[in-house]
Amino acid sequence: MQPAPRPAPSAVGVPLRQPPRARRPYATAAGGYALGAVAGYAADLRFADPRRGHPVAAFGRAAGRLERALWRDHRGAGALYTALCVGGVTAAAVTVERLVGRRGIAASAATAAATWTVLGGTSLTREARTIGAALRAGDLTAARERLPHLCGRDPSALDEPQLARAVVESVAENTADAVVNALVWGALAGGPGLLAFRAVNTLDAMVGHRSPRHRRFGWASARLDDLAGWPGARLTALLTVAAAPHPRTAWRVWRRDGSAHPSPNAGQAESAFAGALGVRLGGSLRYGERVENRPVLGAELRPVAVDDIERACRLSRRVGLLALAVTVAGRCAGHRVRARAARAARTGGGSR
C-alpha cells in the first residue's frame, strides 16, 4: 500500500511563507513628492530667500539680457521672449526629473530644492514686519524706503494708514503668488510645474506691467501669468475663508468684491483677506506717475491700522500651511487614481 501523501504545511495550520509585497509605484512616487514638498516648505520657513545667489535672481538676470536682445515694440516679439524663458526653465526641470527618476532620496531632494526655490512666504512676511516695525516706531521715512522691496507703488506721498494698507494688500496678493500658486502647480506637475510657474510670475513682474516699453512686448507674459494664477488665487481665497477668525465675513466680502478688482486674480486674495481681517482695502494707488482708482474691497469695514500688518502675516502663514496640506493630499490622491486606472486597463476593467 502506498503511504498517504504528506499534507502541505498550510493544511496543518502552518501558513506558507509569502513573498514580500511589492511597493506600489504610486505610493513611492507620491511619498517622494510629499517628502520633498514638506522639506522645501520647511527650508523656506527656516532660511527664507538667500540675499545672494538665489536661483530666481539668476533667472531674472538671464531674462533681462534676453529681453535686451529680443525687445521689439510688438506682441509677437514678447510672445517669443516668454516662450523661450518659460520653455527653457521647464525643459531643464523635466531633464532633471528624468535623470533622478520619480522615487528615492534623489527625487525628494530635487522636489525639496525646487519648492524652496519658488516659495517666498517667509521673505514676504519678513519684509512686511520690517515695515510694520518702522511704522510702530513712527519712522515714516524708513517705512517708505522699505516699501519698494514689497511692491511697486510710489511710497513718497503715502501716510501711515496708506502704507499699512499697501503692506496688507501686498501680503494678500503675494500669499497667492509666492506660496499657494506655486504649490498648486507643484501638485499638478511636480518640480517642472513649480519652476515653470515661478518663471511665469517673475516675467510678469519684469515686463508684464503697462509701461510704454512693455505695453505690447509684455502682453504675453502678463496674460500667461493671469492664466497660471487663476487656480491658486481661488484656492487662496477659499483657504483664507477657512483660516479666518470670522469665516462668514471673509466669504461675504470675497464673493461680493473679488471680481471687482481689475486683476482677475489679485482681487480674489485681497477681498478674502479684507473680510478675514475686518478691514477695508482698495482705492487709489500710485505707480510712479500713473494713478489707479481701484474699487474698494470691504467698503463697510474699518480702515487698515498698523497692527493689521502682523495679523495679515499670521493669516498668510496659516493659509500657506493649509495650501501645503491640500496640495500634497491632492497630488497623492491623483497618484492613486492614476494607479487604479492603470490596473483597470491591464485587467480589462475587471477587479479581483
LOPA-535608 format. One record per residue (C-alpha): residue in three letters; chain; x, y, z. Coordinates in Angstrom, 3 decimals. Layout:
REM LOPA-535608
residuo->ala, cadena->A, x->X, y->Y, z->Z
...
REM end
This chain:
REM LOPA-535608
residuo->met, cadena->A, x->0.000, y->0.000, z->0.000
residuo->gln, cadena->A, x->1.318, y->3.414, z->-0.931
residuo->pro, cadena->A, x->1.683, y->5.846, z->2.004
residuo->ala, cadena->A, x->-0.731, y->8.748, z->2.056
residuo->pro, cadena->A, x->0.725, y->11.957, z->0.679
residuo->arg, cadena->A, x->2.033, y->14.324, z->3.305
residuo->pro, cadena->A, x->-0.238, y->17.335, z->3.680
residuo->ala, cadena->A, x->1.076, y->20.756, z->2.777
residuo->pro, cadena->A, x->2.152, y->22.847, z->5.748
residuo->ser, cadena->A, x->-0.838, y->25.129, z->5.319
residuo->ala, cadena->A, x->-3.178, y->22.165, z->5.689
residuo->val, cadena->A, x->-1.992, y->21.508, z->9.244
residuo->gly, cadena->A, x->-2.153, y->25.128, z->10.351
residuo->val, cadena->A, x->1.334, y->26.270, z->9.339
residuo->pro, cadena->A, x->0.942, y->29.173, z->6.898
residuo->leu, cadena->A, x->3.022, y->29.221, z->3.777
residuo->arg, cadena->A, x->5.604, y->31.983, z->3.720
residuo->gln, cadena->A, x->4.509, y->34.695, z->1.369
residuo->pro, cadena->A, x->6.925, y->36.719, z->-0.711
residuo->pro, cadena->A, x->7.269, y->40.343, z->0.356
residuo->arg, cadena->A, x->4.643, y->42.547, z->-1.187
residuo->ala, cadena->A, x->5.983, y->44.902, z->-3.765
residuo->arg, cadena->A, x->5.583, y->48.581, z->-3.008
residuo->arg, cadena->A, x->3.085, y->50.232, z->-5.238
residuo->pro, cadena->A, x->4.644, y->52.711, z->-7.676
residuo->tyr, cadena->A, x->2.084, y->55.405, z->-6.886
residuo->ala, cadena->A, x->2.914, y->55.129, z->-3.181
residuo->thr, cadena->A, x->6.636, y->55.678, z->-3.707
residuo->ala, cadena->A, x->6.130, y->58.489, z->-6.223
residuo->ala, cadena->A, x->3.515, y->60.261, z->-4.125
residuo->gly, cadena->A, x->5.539, y->59.797, z->-0.946
residuo->gly, cadena->A, x->8.662, y->61.152, z->-2.624
residuo->tyr, cadena->A, x->6.864, y->64.299, z->-3.737
residuo->ala, cadena->A, x->5.201, y->64.771, z->-0.344
residuo->leu, cadena->A, x->8.518, y->64.447, z->1.492
residuo->gly, cadena->A, x->10.218, y->66.871, z->-0.882
residuo->ala, cadena->A, x->7.428, y->69.459, z->-0.748
residuo->val, cadena->A, x->7.325, y->69.426, z->3.053
residuo->ala, cadena->A, x->11.124, y->69.654, z->3.255
residuo->gly, cadena->A, x->11.188, y->72.561, z->0.788
residuo->tyr, cadena->A, x->8.463, y->74.382, z->2.704
residuo->ala, cadena->A, x->10.387, y->73.858, z->5.945
residuo->ala, cadena->A, x->13.548, y->75.199, z->4.288
residuo->asp, cadena->A, x->11.706, y->78.371, z->3.304
residuo->leu, cadena->A, x->10.459, y->78.762, z->6.888
residuo->arg, cadena->A, x->13.963, y->78.326, z->8.266
residuo->phe, cadena->A, x->16.180, y->80.048, z->5.714
residuo->ala, cadena->A, x->13.859, y->82.231, z->3.577
residuo->asp, cadena->A, x->15.457, y->83.590, z->0.409
residuo->pro, cadena->A, x->19.256, y->83.954, z->0.366
residuo->arg, cadena->A, x->20.460, y->87.507, z->-0.036
residuo->arg, cadena->A, x->22.920, y->86.415, z->-2.723
residuo->gly, cadena->A, x->22.901, y->83.693, z->-5.316
residuo->his, cadena->A, x->19.169, y->82.983, z->-5.390
residuo->pro, cadena->A, x->18.218, y->80.914, z->-8.479
residuo->val, cadena->A, x->15.242, y->83.187, z->-9.213
residuo->ala, cadena->A, x->17.560, y->86.205, z->-9.251
residuo->ala, cadena->A, x->19.859, y->84.372, z->-11.663
residuo->phe, cadena->A, x->16.864, y->83.641, z->-13.885
residuo->gly, cadena->A, x->15.889, y->87.294, z->-13.737
residuo->arg, cadena->A, x->19.337, y->88.414, z->-14.872
residuo->ala, cadena->A, x->19.313, y->85.951, z->-17.777
residuo->ala, cadena->A, x->15.787, y->87.037, z->-18.742
residuo->gly, cadena->A, x->16.881, y->90.672, z->-18.621
residuo->arg, cadena->A, x->19.743, y->90.019, z->-21.033
residuo->leu, cadena->A, x->17.415, y->88.144, z->-23.383
residuo->glu, cadena->A, x->14.915, y->90.987, z->-23.245
residuo->arg, cadena->A, x->17.546, y->93.478, z->-24.354
residuo->ala, cadena->A, x->18.405, y->91.220, z->-27.286
residuo->leu, cadena->A, x->14.826, y->90.459, z->-28.392
residuo->trp, cadena->A, x->12.917, y->93.622, z->-27.492
residuo->arg, cadena->A, x->10.623, y->94.973, z->-30.174
residuo->asp, cadena->A, x->7.512, y->97.055, z->-29.667
residuo->his, cadena->A, x->5.423, y->94.108, z->-30.817
residuo->arg, cadena->A, x->3.381, y->91.353, z->-29.167
residuo->gly, cadena->A, x->4.985, y->88.670, z->-31.316
residuo->ala, cadena->A, x->8.461, y->89.504, z->-30.028
residuo->gly, cadena->A, x->7.154, y->89.410, z->-26.480
residuo->ala, cadena->A, x->5.481, y->86.038, z->-27.055
residuo->leu, cadena->A, x->8.759, y->84.604, z->-28.371
residuo->tyr, cadena->A, x->10.604, y->86.012, z->-25.365
residuo->thr, cadena->A, x->8.073, y->84.465, z->-22.965
residuo->ala, cadena->A, x->8.191, y->81.097, z->-24.718
residuo->leu, cadena->A, x->11.995, y->80.958, z->-24.643
residuo->cys, cadena->A, x->12.235, y->81.905, z->-20.961
residuo->val, cadena->A, x->9.477, y->79.655, z->-19.650
residuo->gly, cadena->A, x->10.255, y->76.860, z->-22.090
residuo->gly, cadena->A, x->13.926, y->76.846, z->-21.145
residuo->val, cadena->A, x->13.185, y->76.566, z->-17.422
residuo->thr, cadena->A, x->10.579, y->73.860, z->-18.000
residuo->ala, cadena->A, x->12.880, y->71.822, z->-20.243
residuo->ala, cadena->A, x->15.695, y->71.983, z->-17.700
residuo->ala, cadena->A, x->13.359, y->70.895, z->-14.894
residuo->val, cadena->A, x->11.986, y->67.992, z->-16.939
residuo->thr, cadena->A, x->15.537, y->66.868, z->-17.733
residuo->val, cadena->A, x->16.469, y->66.855, z->-14.043
residuo->glu, cadena->A, x->13.287, y->64.946, z->-13.183
residuo->arg, cadena->A, x->14.096, y->62.277, z->-15.739
residuo->leu, cadena->A, x->17.666, y->61.969, z->-14.523
residuo->val, cadena->A, x->16.729, y->61.446, z->-10.879
residuo->gly, cadena->A, x->13.603, y->59.389, z->-11.582
residuo->arg, cadena->A, x->10.430, y->59.610, z->-9.532
residuo->arg, cadena->A, x->11.441, y->57.582, z->-6.496
residuo->gly, cadena->A, x->14.097, y->57.665, z->-3.849
residuo->ile, cadena->A, x->16.038, y->60.280, z->-1.969
residuo->ala, cadena->A, x->17.255, y->61.989, z->-5.151
residuo->ala, cadena->A, x->13.686, y->62.666, z->-6.324
residuo->ser, cadena->A, x->12.663, y->64.008, z->-2.911
residuo->ala, cadena->A, x->15.768, y->66.197, z->-2.781
residuo->ala, cadena->A, x->15.053, y->67.608, z->-6.239
residuo->thr, cadena->A, x->11.464, y->68.404, z->-5.229
residuo->ala, cadena->A, x->12.668, y->70.000, z->-1.985
residuo->ala, cadena->A, x->15.155, y->72.189, z->-3.856
residuo->ala, cadena->A, x->12.525, y->73.267, z->-6.379
residuo->thr, cadena->A, x->9.987, y->74.005, z->-3.635
residuo->trp, cadena->A, x->12.441, y->76.075, z->-1.618
residuo->thr, cadena->A, x->13.491, y->77.938, z->-4.770
residuo->val, cadena->A, x->9.997, y->79.054, z->-5.722
residuo->leu, cadena->A, x->8.435, y->79.768, z->-2.313
residuo->gly, cadena->A, x->8.690, y->83.274, z->-0.938
residuo->gly, cadena->A, x->6.314, y->83.278, z->2.017
residuo->thr, cadena->A, x->8.907, y->83.821, z->4.717
residuo->ser, cadena->A, x->10.661, y->86.664, z->2.915
residuo->leu, cadena->A, x->7.244, y->88.210, z->2.251
residuo->thr, cadena->A, x->6.254, y->88.312, z->5.907
residuo->arg, cadena->A, x->9.742, y->89.442, z->6.989
residuo->glu, cadena->A, x->9.557, y->92.455, z->4.690
residuo->ala, cadena->A, x->6.025, y->93.233, z->5.850
residuo->arg, cadena->A, x->7.038, y->93.027, z->9.506
residuo->thr, cadena->A, x->10.067, y->95.252, z->8.886
residuo->ile, cadena->A, x->7.783, y->97.971, z->7.525
residuo->gly, cadena->A, x->5.325, y->97.403, z->10.354
residuo->ala, cadena->A, x->8.100, y->97.867, z->12.921
residuo->ala, cadena->A, x->9.149, y->101.127, z->11.280
residuo->leu, cadena->A, x->5.565, y->102.383, z->11.344
residuo->arg, cadena->A, x->5.117, y->101.463, z->15.016
residuo->ala, cadena->A, x->8.299, y->103.405, z->15.761
residuo->gly, cadena->A, x->6.888, y->106.421, z->13.903
residuo->asp, cadena->A, x->9.642, y->106.284, z->11.254
residuo->leu, cadena->A, x->7.723, y->107.015, z->8.039
residuo->thr, cadena->A, x->10.938, y->107.610, z->6.113
residuo->ala, cadena->A, x->12.234, y->104.113, z->6.831
residuo->ala, cadena->A, x->8.852, y->102.585, z->6.019
residuo->arg, cadena->A, x->8.688, y->104.437, z->2.698
residuo->glu, cadena->A, x->12.233, y->103.400, z->1.803
residuo->arg, cadena->A, x->11.396, y->99.761, z->2.517
residuo->leu, cadena->A, x->8.050, y->99.553, z->0.687
residuo->pro, cadena->A, x->9.583, y->99.086, z->-2.806
residuo->his, cadena->A, x->11.050, y->95.798, z->-1.537
residuo->leu, cadena->A, x->7.454, y->94.588, z->-1.218
residuo->cys, cadena->A, x->5.535, y->96.195, z->-4.079
residuo->gly, cadena->A, x->5.907, y->98.606, z->-6.970
residuo->arg, cadena->A, x->3.936, y->101.553, z->-5.595
residuo->asp, cadena->A, x->5.315, y->105.059, z->-5.222
residuo->pro, cadena->A, x->5.655, y->105.487, z->-1.440
residuo->ser, cadena->A, x->6.782, y->109.122, z->-1.406
residuo->ala, cadena->A, x->3.371, y->110.615, z->-0.598
residuo->leu, cadena->A, x->1.889, y->107.761, z->1.463
residuo->asp, cadena->A, x->0.963, y->108.404, z->5.090
residuo->glu, cadena->A, x->0.867, y->105.782, z->7.847
residuo->pro, cadena->A, x->-2.589, y->104.304, z->7.082
residuo->gln, cadena->A, x->-1.831, y->104.216, z->3.351
residuo->leu, cadena->A, x->1.488, y->102.470, z->3.944
residuo->ala, cadena->A, x->-0.192, y->99.923, z->6.209
residuo->arg, cadena->A, x->-2.873, y->99.309, z->3.594
residuo->ala, cadena->A, x->-0.253, y->98.834, z->0.875
residuo->val, cadena->A, x->1.548, y->96.261, z->3.024
residuo->val, cadena->A, x->-1.608, y->94.270, z->3.821
residuo->glu, cadena->A, x->-2.657, y->94.267, z->0.160
residuo->ser, cadena->A, x->0.795, y->93.083, z->-0.887
residuo->val, cadena->A, x->0.793, y->90.319, z->1.729
residuo->ala, cadena->A, x->-2.591, y->89.139, z->0.459
residuo->glu, cadena->A, x->-1.669, y->89.191, z->-3.234
residuo->asn, cadena->A, x->1.745, y->87.623, z->-2.721
residuo->thr, cadena->A, x->0.396, y->84.884, z->-0.485
residuo->ala, cadena->A, x->-1.344, y->83.693, z->-3.629
residuo->asp, cadena->A, x->1.614, y->84.264, z->-5.976
residuo->ala, cadena->A, x->4.597, y->83.380, z->-3.790
residuo->val, cadena->A, x->3.072, y->80.461, z->-1.897
residuo->val, cadena->A, x->-0.272, y->78.979, z->-2.908
residuo->asn, cadena->A, x->0.011, y->79.153, z->-6.697
residuo->ala, cadena->A, x->3.492, y->77.631, z->-6.625
residuo->leu, cadena->A, x->2.245, y->74.726, z->-4.502
residuo->val, cadena->A, x->-0.760, y->74.241, z->-6.791
residuo->trp, cadena->A, x->1.462, y->73.894, z->-9.854
residuo->gly, cadena->A, x->3.759, y->71.583, z->-7.936
residuo->ala, cadena->A, x->0.782, y->69.356, z->-7.181
residuo->leu, cadena->A, x->-0.263, y->69.427, z->-10.837
residuo->ala, cadena->A, x->3.130, y->68.950, z->-12.494
residuo->gly, cadena->A, x->5.788, y->68.279, z->-9.854
residuo->gly, cadena->A, x->9.124, y->70.065, z->-9.979
residuo->pro, cadena->A, x->8.665, y->71.314, z->-13.550
residuo->gly, cadena->A, x->5.338, y->72.853, z->-12.549
residuo->leu, cadena->A, x->6.878, y->74.612, z->-9.565
residuo->leu, cadena->A, x->9.713, y->76.143, z->-11.567
residuo->ala, cadena->A, x->7.652, y->76.991, z->-14.637
residuo->phe, cadena->A, x->5.159, y->78.921, z->-12.516
residuo->arg, cadena->A, x->7.922, y->80.895, z->-10.835
residuo->ala, cadena->A, x->9.369, y->81.739, z->-14.250
residuo->val, cadena->A, x->5.973, y->82.968, z->-15.462
residuo->asn, cadena->A, x->5.394, y->85.034, z->-12.327
residuo->thr, cadena->A, x->8.883, y->86.542, z->-12.487
residuo->leu, cadena->A, x->8.432, y->87.563, z->-16.113
residuo->asp, cadena->A, x->5.143, y->89.243, z->-15.249
residuo->ala, cadena->A, x->6.927, y->91.289, z->-12.580
residuo->met, cadena->A, x->9.661, y->92.214, z->-15.056
residuo->val, cadena->A, x->7.755, y->93.025, z->-18.251
residuo->gly, cadena->A, x->4.046, y->92.470, z->-17.522
residuo->his, cadena->A, x->3.283, y->95.995, z->-16.318
residuo->arg, cadena->A, x->1.790, y->98.605, z->-18.634
residuo->ser, cadena->A, x->4.782, y->100.861, z->-19.099
residuo->pro, cadena->A, x->5.322, y->102.353, z->-22.572
residuo->arg, cadena->A, x->8.194, y->99.916, z->-23.189
residuo->his, cadena->A, x->6.275, y->96.811, z->-22.146
residuo->arg, cadena->A, x->2.678, y->97.550, z->-23.151
residuo->arg, cadena->A, x->2.988, y->95.294, z->-26.201
residuo->phe, cadena->A, x->6.178, y->93.370, z->-25.501
residuo->gly, cadena->A, x->4.980, y->92.251, z->-22.068
residuo->trp, cadena->A, x->1.440, y->91.354, z->-23.138
residuo->ala, cadena->A, x->2.125, y->87.609, z->-23.482
residuo->ser, cadena->A, x->3.863, y->87.394, z->-20.101
residuo->ala, cadena->A, x->1.025, y->89.235, z->-18.372
residuo->arg, cadena->A, x->-1.703, y->87.093, z->-19.964
residuo->leu, cadena->A, x->0.173, y->83.869, z->-19.220
residuo->asp, cadena->A, x->0.555, y->84.943, z->-15.597
residuo->asp, cadena->A, x->-3.189, y->85.625, z->-15.391
residuo->leu, cadena->A, x->-3.888, y->82.134, z->-16.705
residuo->ala, cadena->A, x->-1.346, y->80.396, z->-14.476
residuo->gly, cadena->A, x->-2.521, y->82.292, z->-11.410
residuo->trp, cadena->A, x->-6.218, y->81.528, z->-11.835
residuo->pro, cadena->A, x->-6.457, y->78.280, z->-9.798
residuo->gly, cadena->A, x->-4.188, y->79.348, z->-6.960
residuo->ala, cadena->A, x->-5.929, y->82.693, z->-6.492
residuo->arg, cadena->A, x->-9.286, y->80.972, z->-5.929
residuo->leu, cadena->A, x->-7.730, y->78.381, z->-3.636
residuo->thr, cadena->A, x->-6.070, y->81.201, z->-1.678
residuo->ala, cadena->A, x->-9.455, y->82.830, z->-1.151
residuo->leu, cadena->A, x->-11.053, y->79.561, z->-0.042
residuo->leu, cadena->A, x->-8.226, y->78.798, z->2.378
residuo->thr, cadena->A, x->-8.350, y->82.368, z->3.700
residuo->val, cadena->A, x->-12.019, y->81.869, z->4.500
residuo->ala, cadena->A, x->-11.145, y->78.589, z->6.237
residuo->ala, cadena->A, x->-8.375, y->80.250, z->8.274
residuo->ala, cadena->A, x->-10.284, y->83.449, z->9.056
residuo->pro, cadena->A, x->-11.366, y->84.382, z->12.598
residuo->his, cadena->A, x->-14.761, y->85.275, z->11.093
residuo->pro, cadena->A, x->-15.283, y->82.999, z->8.070
residuo->arg, cadena->A, x->-18.728, y->84.378, z->7.205
residuo->thr, cadena->A, x->-17.406, y->87.904, z->6.758
residuo->ala, cadena->A, x->-14.470, y->86.669, z->4.713
residuo->trp, cadena->A, x->-16.800, y->84.624, z->2.499
residuo->arg, cadena->A, x->-19.253, y->87.501, z->2.015
residuo->val, cadena->A, x->-16.633, y->90.087, z->1.064
residuo->trp, cadena->A, x->-14.812, y->87.664, z->-1.217
residuo->arg, cadena->A, x->-17.914, y->86.586, z->-3.124
residuo->arg, cadena->A, x->-19.181, y->90.160, z->-3.432
residuo->asp, cadena->A, x->-15.966, y->92.085, z->-4.176
residuo->gly, cadena->A, x->-13.482, y->89.541, z->-5.526
residuo->ser, cadena->A, x->-14.360, y->90.144, z->-9.165
residuo->ala, cadena->A, x->-14.464, y->93.941, z->-8.850
residuo->his, cadena->A, x->-10.666, y->94.193, z->-8.894
residuo->pro, cadena->A, x->-9.097, y->94.974, z->-12.310
residuo->ser, cadena->A, x->-6.839, y->91.939, z->-11.937
residuo->pro, cadena->A, x->-8.654, y->88.619, z->-12.456
residuo->asn, cadena->A, x->-6.624, y->87.068, z->-9.642
residuo->ala, cadena->A, x->-5.358, y->89.691, z->-7.178
residuo->gly, cadena->A, x->-8.874, y->90.679, z->-6.161
residuo->gln, cadena->A, x->-9.656, y->87.139, z->-5.049
residuo->ala, cadena->A, x->-6.977, y->87.061, z->-2.367
residuo->glu, cadena->A, x->-7.268, y->90.728, z->-1.386
residuo->ser, cadena->A, x->-11.033, y->90.646, z->-0.910
residuo->ala, cadena->A, x->-10.833, y->87.447, z->1.153
residuo->phe, cadena->A, x->-8.078, y->88.983, z->3.322
residuo->ala, cadena->A, x->-10.158, y->92.144, z->3.728
residuo->gly, cadena->A, x->-13.095, y->90.151, z->5.062
residuo->ala, cadena->A, x->-10.908, y->87.867, z->7.172
residuo->leu, cadena->A, x->-9.124, y->90.808, z->8.846
residuo->gly, cadena->A, x->-12.205, y->93.020, z->9.000
residuo->val, cadena->A, x->-10.503, y->95.880, z->7.123
residuo->arg, cadena->A, x->-11.148, y->97.974, z->4.029
residuo->leu, cadena->A, x->-8.745, y->97.546, z->1.113
residuo->gly, cadena->A, x->-8.508, y->99.044, z->-2.372
residuo->gly, cadena->A, x->-8.947, y->102.629, z->-3.512
residuo->ser, cadena->A, x->-6.432, y->104.962, z->-5.154
residuo->leu, cadena->A, x->-2.907, y->103.708, z->-5.883
residuo->arg, cadena->A, x->0.087, y->105.476, z->-7.404
residuo->tyr, cadena->A, x->2.702, y->103.737, z->-9.555
residuo->gly, cadena->A, x->5.207, y->106.446, z->-10.437
residuo->glu, cadena->A, x->3.263, y->108.998, z->-12.492
residuo->arg, cadena->A, x->0.341, y->106.617, z->-13.090
residuo->val, cadena->A, x->-2.617, y->106.688, z->-10.687
residuo->glu, cadena->A, x->-5.148, y->103.859, z->-10.482
residuo->asn, cadena->A, x->-8.527, y->104.224, z->-8.799
residuo->arg, cadena->A, x->-9.426, y->100.682, z->-7.828
residuo->pro, cadena->A, x->-12.719, y->99.505, z->-6.347
residuo->val, cadena->A, x->-12.922, y->99.373, z->-2.573
residuo->leu, cadena->A, x->-12.957, y->95.866, z->-1.101
residuo->gly, cadena->A, x->-14.965, y->95.563, z->2.101
residuo->ala, cadena->A, x->-16.328, y->99.111, z->1.950
residuo->glu, cadena->A, x->-18.345, y->98.677, z->5.161
residuo->leu, cadena->A, x->-15.260, y->97.645, z->7.177
residuo->arg, cadena->A, x->-12.779, y->99.847, z->9.056
residuo->pro, cadena->A, x->-9.561, y->101.288, z->7.574
residuo->val, cadena->A, x->-6.297, y->99.371, z->7.926
residuo->ala, cadena->A, x->-4.228, y->100.056, z->11.042
residuo->val, cadena->A, x->-0.550, y->99.323, z->11.633
residuo->asp, cadena->A, x->-1.336, y->96.348, z->13.884
residuo->asp, cadena->A, x->-3.188, y->94.722, z->10.992
residuo->ile, cadena->A, x->0.166, y->94.076, z->9.286
residuo->glu, cadena->A, x->1.069, y->91.456, z->11.895
residuo->arg, cadena->A, x->-2.430, y->89.963, z->11.687
residuo->ala, cadena->A, x->-2.067, y->89.711, z->7.903
residuo->cys, cadena->A, x->1.315, y->87.977, z->8.287
residuo->arg, cadena->A, x->-0.126, y->85.391, z->10.667
residuo->leu, cadena->A, x->-3.079, y->84.808, z->8.344
residuo->ser, cadena->A, x->-0.685, y->84.380, z->5.404
residuo->arg, cadena->A, x->1.264, y->81.728, z->7.339
residuo->arg, cadena->A, x->-1.925, y->79.795, z->8.166
residuo->val, cadena->A, x->-3.043, y->79.917, z->4.550
residuo->gly, cadena->A, x->0.363, y->78.668, z->3.394
residuo->leu, cadena->A, x->0.286, y->75.689, z->5.742
residuo->leu, cadena->A, x->-3.239, y->74.796, z->4.621
residuo->ala, cadena->A, x->-2.154, y->75.079, z->0.997
residuo->leu, cadena->A, x->0.759, y->72.711, z->1.619
residuo->ala, cadena->A, x->-1.573, y->70.136, z->3.193
residuo->val, cadena->A, x->-4.219, y->70.440, z->0.474
residuo->thr, cadena->A, x->-1.831, y->70.285, z->-2.480
residuo->val, cadena->A, x->0.205, y->67.361, z->-1.118
residuo->ala, cadena->A, x->-3.001, y->65.451, z->-0.384
residuo->gly, cadena->A, x->-4.288, y->66.283, z->-3.851
residuo->arg, cadena->A, x->-1.151, y->65.019, z->-5.568
residuo->cys, cadena->A, x->-1.209, y->61.786, z->-3.544
residuo->ala, cadena->A, x->-4.864, y->61.275, z->-4.439
residuo->gly, cadena->A, x->-4.047, y->61.867, z->-8.102
residuo->his, cadena->A, x->-1.344, y->59.203, z->-7.986
residuo->arg, cadena->A, x->-3.826, y->56.719, z->-6.520
residuo->val, cadena->A, x->-6.422, y->57.468, z->-9.193
residuo->arg, cadena->A, x->-3.878, y->57.002, z->-11.979
residuo->ala, cadena->A, x->-2.634, y->53.747, z->-10.432
residuo->arg, cadena->A, x->-6.157, y->52.349, z->-10.252
residuo->ala, cadena->A, x->-6.834, y->53.374, z->-13.830
residuo->ala, cadena->A, x->-3.615, y->51.658, z->-14.948
residuo->arg, cadena->A, x->-4.537, y->48.456, z->-13.114
residuo->ala, cadena->A, x->-8.020, y->48.518, z->-14.602
residuo->ala, cadena->A, x->-6.525, y->48.937, z->-18.089
residuo->arg, cadena->A, x->-4.189, y->45.963, z->-17.582
residuo->thr, cadena->A, x->-7.001, y->43.714, z->-16.382
residuo->gly, cadena->A, x->-9.510, y->44.846, z->-18.963
residuo->gly, cadena->A, x->-11.556, y->46.857, z->-16.485
residuo->gly, cadena->A, x->-12.208, y->43.913, z->-14.172
residuo->ser, cadena->A, x->-11.399, y->43.577, z->-10.490
residuo->arg, cadena->A, x->-10.038, y->40.750, z->-8.429
REM end
